[in-house]
Amino acid sequence: MNKRVVLASHPEGWVTEANFRVENAPMPRPAEGEVLVKNLWLSLDPYMRGRISQQKSYVKGVEVGELMTGETAGEVVESKHPKFKPGDKVTAPAGWQLLWSGKGDLLTKVDASRAPLSYFLGCLGMPGRTAYFGTKEICAPRPGETVVVSAASGAVGSVVGQLAKAWGCRAVGIAGGKAKCDYVVTELGFDACIDYKAGNLYDNLKAACPKGVDCLFENVGGEILDTTLRLMNVRGRITICGLISDYNAKEPYGVKMFRSILVNRIKVQGMIVFDWQERYPEANQALLGLVTSGKLKTRESVVPGLENASKGLIGLLKGENFGKQLVKLT
């Protein structure tokens, strides 16, 4: 038998464990051209909140009774596809379940001898690629410029700041709590990190950005976005990657400093990493090179067991995770 998690109900406001249901399912069997994968790691990501809402999104949402969507990393146990064999390590769009069978074309083979398998769901996976393209292509920072990133200790934000440093920029993070800010500066090498929970956000951020802000990589939105808009330089660039502060709110935060976009001629662009799918190999190679050379570091928060995946997602949405949030399935 297989074990999986399905959506039991659409959340209203904050997500709760009651919105999910763990159930048994028949053992999947691969057909011709398909592969059976034993999932070892499950990625939990902020986008999942949008998938279980009933609001319009960039992809179809999860309906009540359907398998929760998500990416996994695991091992091939049976293959009827010529490119894969038992023992291969892969990532797959397998969802919240222990076993997955599907078309081999949907799998990505990874080299777990060069980095831990879980990294291919984090700094070497979708979050890393999001950071890479959102920073390089939209923010497009030039050496000497100041790059600010919110949720700086998270899976995406931590990579953004390290890329900014590698590309010759001043990197300033925003995170919640002293421990996260200390990690961002001492371990990841950011120039500064502002604790938004400590109060006085504007003055502290202004002090950390004496030349203003040239690039903002936004993961949070709300008051943090509004505050940073006050410090943006002329012809600044903003990547809107996430708005996690709004995901569980009944009423979205209304941006008050929209005028800054006009007077400073700021470029603001939302990003979905799928738009760069043809260039994934470029990002994968660049990120792996930084990891293996020790120039890109990461941290993981791990929840044990598929039955605790909903708890992990709730904690992620509340900012309780430290780094990339994962579920260890076995």
C-alpha positions, -999 to 999 in steps of 0.1 A, spaced: 0 0 0 9 36 -5 3 64 19 -6 99 8 -21 132 20 -51 148 3 -68 181 7 -98 177 31 -111 212 28 -101 246 15 -88 268 43 -104 300 53 -78 323 68 -50 303 84 -43 268 73 -50 241 99 -43 204 102 -80 197 96 -76 209 60 -57 177 52 -63 140 55 -38 111 55 -51 80 36 -39 47 22 -39 41 -15 -31 12 -38 6 5 -47 13 24 -79 26 3 -109 46 19 -137 33 14 -173 56 16 -204 76 48 -203 70 53 -166 91 50 -135 83 40 -99 99 62 -73 103 58 -36 101 93 -22 127 101 5 122 139 9 92 162 4 96 199 -2 73 223 15 70 258 -1 49 290 4 33 286 -31 13 257 -16 -9 281 2 -21 295 -31 -27 260 -45 -51 252 -18 -71 284 -19 -99 290 -43 -84 321 -58 -71 323 -94 -34 314 -97 -9 307 -124 -17 269 -123 -47 248 -114 -53 246 -76 -58 214 -56 -94 204 -52 -109 187 -21 -101 150 -22 -71 155 -45 -35 146 -37 -15 176 -23 9 189 -48 46 191 -41 81 181 -53 100 152 -39 135 137 -41 138 100 -40 151 68 -56 140 48 -86 128 14 -76 114 2 -109 118 16 -144 101 11 -177 119 41 -192 152 38 -210 168 68 -193 163 55 -157 173 25 -138 168 13 -102 189 32 -77 190 64 -97 183 95 -75 157 118 -89 134 147 -82 97 144 -92 64 162 -91 52 134 -69 31 153 -44 26 144 -7 30 106 -9 55 79 -2 55 62 -37 49 78 -71 46 63 -106 46 85 -136 62 94 -170 99 94 -170 99 127 -189 87 144 -157 117 132 -137 151 150 -132 181 128 -125 204 143 -99 240 136 -88 237 130 -50 274 122 -49 282 159 -53 256 173 -28 231 158 -3 199 146 -20 178 171 0 197 200 -15 181 193 -49 148 205 -34 164 236 -19 194 256 -30 200 233 -60 163 230 -68 133 252 -75 141 277 -47 177 281 -59 166 285 -95 140 311 -84 167 331 -66 191 328 -96 167 340 -123 148 365 -101 181 382 -91 200 379 -123 172 387 -149 148 410 -130 169 427 -103 199 426 -126 222 440 -99 255 457 -109 287 456 -88 285 480 -59 247 483 -58 227 475 -27 204 444 -29 177 440 -2 159 406 3 131 398 27 127 364 43 165 364 41 170 332 60 145 312 39 151 288 10 150 315 -17 161 346 2 193 330 16 204 322 -20 195 357 -33 218 374 -8 247 350 -14 244 355 -51 244 393 -46 276 390 -27 292 367 -53 283 393 -79 299 422 -61 269 438 -44 260 449 -9 235 424 5 210 434 32 185 409 45 153 413 65 143 384 87 123 377 119 143 373 151 179 378 162 189 342 156 179 343 120 196 377 114 228 365 131 229 334 109 223 355 77 253 378 86 278 354 102 271 322 83 258 334 49 280 365 46 254 392 42 266 427 50 236 434 73 203 419 84 173 438 99 151 421 125 116 433 115 102 419 148 125 443 168 105 474 156 119 506 141 121 488 107 125 520 86 153 536 106 172 503 109 169 495 72 179 530 62 210 528 84 219 495 67 215 510 33 233 543 34 233 546 -4 196 536 -7 182 505 -22 189 496 -59 173 461 -59 146 445 -38 139 408 -39 105 406 -22 92 375 -6 70 389 21 51 420 9 29 441 33 46 465 56 81 453 46 75 461 9 60 494 18 89 504 40 115 494 15 97 514 -12 106 545 8 143 538 4 144 528 -33 168 546 -56 159 561 -90 156 533 -116 156 506 -89 143 471 -97 120 450 -77 114 413 -80 80 402 -66 86 365 -58 62 361 -28 38 379 -6 36 355 23 23 381 47 -9 382 27 -14 345 21 -35 338 52 -50 373 56 -87 378 50 -80 412 35 -47 419 16 -24 447 28 -29 478 7 4 492 -5 7 529 6 40 539 -10 30 532 -46 40 567 -55 77 557 -51 73 535 -81 63 565 -102 88 591 -90 117 568 -89 108 551 -122 111 517 -106 107 485 -125 85 460 -107 80 425 -120 64 394 -107 82 362 -113 74 325 -116 104 303 -121 87 282 -148 92 312 -172 129 302 -174 124 265 -177 145 262 -209 175 277 -190 173 255 -159 206 237 -168 224 271 -167 211 278 -131 217 242 -120 254 243 -131 260 277 -116 244 269 -82 261 235 -80 295 251 -87 289 276 -58 278 248 -34 308 225 -42 332 254 -38 318 264 -5 305 298 -17 268 289 -13 256 276 21 222 264 32 203 253 62 173 230 65 143 226 88 132 190 88 98 175 99 98 137 103 71 116 87 45 123 60 18 125 86 34 156 99 37 174 66 7 196 73 23 208 106 55 216 86 35 237 61 17 256 88 49 263 106 64 275 73 35 299 67 40 313 102 77 318 97 87 291 122 111 274 97 148 282 96 160 277 61 145 253 36 115 234 50 115 197 43 97 165 53 119 134 58 97 106 45 117 76 56 
